[in-house]
Amino acid sequence: MTRNRAVVSALAVCWAVSLSAAAPEDQNPPSTPPAPAAGKPAASAPAAPAATKKAEPGNWWEKSSMEATPWPTRWLFHAAGTFSYMNASGNTSGSTVDLTAGADVRKSRFTSHSFVQVSRRNMIYGFTRSSVDYIERTLREQVDCDLTWYLKAIVGVEHYRNTLIFMDKRLNVYGGLGGTLYRNAKQQLTLSAGLGHADFLFDRAQMMRVNPSQIGVIDTSPSSGGAIAMQTWRWKVSPRFNFSEDASYMKYFLSSLGYRWTINLNGNFPIDKRFSFNVTYRLKDETNTIIKALGVFEQDRSFLLGVKVSI
């Protein structure tokens, strides 16, 4: 219960800070110039109708397709990836590799968001000579249909794997509505909410070696529906630095599966149009009866330094 309140408080703080950083008039949607008054000569009107039309906005993947008039007939594509690597030696030796990549494709009012994140950690602790070697992977595909410039319908599917907790699969299918709560020239705050369904599959044979007395009576391939919420905040602080924050939360209807939430904080220092230096702080929390039976920590925190490439 305490963690739930912490998540809600974190989202509320992010929203409040972003709202306080801009003037009230910035919250109005884009508008077109007023039409010329009746009776005026034709020469006083705009030179051509095309001058009043809006071209596809910059950073279109962060905005609604309804802001471009007319809609572009061609396919639009954007991709970005971040590579982070850390190496340690001495009392703790090993390496951590993290790869995050995403691609956005748009046609008319439909936008596809593809995402992949893979982490590999191989560490040996000198004092105890214990080691940890695991892979964490997330694959997600989400399609948005813009209904207005600030409202969209979303549907998505996500596959997650974490060998540290013997989770072979968590397949989550979800759908709902998303909206832009606030936007100005430098900031944008969005919120999505809906319903989903998750199927789990754990490696029961490996888990029985860890805690057979408890794992033996637990269903290691459960499934449940749930309520899901996702939030993003982007802030272009200056031409030399921009900040983004995204969070997700899912509460399962099956009480034994509990809940999960994640928060990612990203700072980017642009080097040029294509490259930037990236700093990421990642916080994840997942609790259910299976994780508790394994005796592992429910919360993971990661700090990563890397290079981001955009095309």
Buried (B, 14 or more C-beta within 10 A) or exposed (E): EEBEEEBEEBBEEBBEBBBEBBEEEBEEEEEEEEEEEEEEEEEEEEEEEEEEEEEBEEEBBBBBBBBBEEEBEEEBEBBBBBBBEBEEEEEEBBEBBBBBBBBBBBBEBEBBBBBBBBBBBBBBEEEEEEEEEBBBBBBBBBBBEBBEBBEBBBBBBBBBBBBBBBBBBBBBBBBBEBBBBBBBEBBBBBBBBBBBBBEBBBBBEEBBEEBEEBBEEBEBEBBBBBBBBBBBBBBBEEEEBBBBBBBBBBBBEBEEBBBBBBBBBBBBEBEEEEEBBBBBBBBBBBBBBBBBBBEEEBEBEBEBEBBBBBE
